[in-house]
């Protein structure tokens, strides 16, 4: 898998950051882990292999592909 850096809204190399998987066009998001038990309890159909990150909406609206 090859990742292409798309952009970040952070300073000094911290998260959040957005990447694209070159081969598939899928997006990879780097951000702070969602750890609040109340928020986690509201998620549905969570697989054991899945994790969640919190990202600012501005990151997606600024850098996400439009097509």
N, C-alpha and C positions, 0 to 999 in steps of 0.2 A: 504494500500500500504506500502510495506517495502522497504526502500532504503538501498543499500549497497554502502559504500564509495569505490571508485575505485582509485582515485588519484588526485593530484593537482600539479601544477607547481608554485604555489605561496609560499610565506614565511609568517610565523606568522599568519596563519589562514585566510588570505584574499583570495578572489576569484582569479582566476578561479578554479573550482573544478568539477570533474566528478563523477556521481553516477549511479548505475544501479537499476532499479525497479526489485526486486527479482522475483516477480510473472510473469512478462512479458518479461524480458530481455531488455526492453526499457532503453534508457539513459536519464538522467536528467543532465543539464549543469547549473552551477552557474557561472555568469560572470557579467561584467559591462553592464548596459542597453544600447542598441543602441538608441540614442536620436537625432542624427544629422538629421534634416529635409530632407536634400538632399539625404542621404542614405535611410531613411524611405520611401521616395517617389519612390524609385526604386524597392521596394518589391512588390510582386504580390499575389493576392488572400489571403489577410490578414483578418482573422476573428477577430471579436471584442474581443474574449477571448484569442487571441494570443499575445505574447510578444516576443522580440528578445534580445539576449545577444551576446556580442562580446567575443570570446575566442581565445587564441593563437592556431595555428595549432599544435604546439608542444604538447599541452595537449591531443589532440585526437590521434596523431600518437604515443605518448608514452603509453597511457592507454586504448584506445578503443579496444574492443574485436576484435580479428582477424578473427573469424568465421562468 
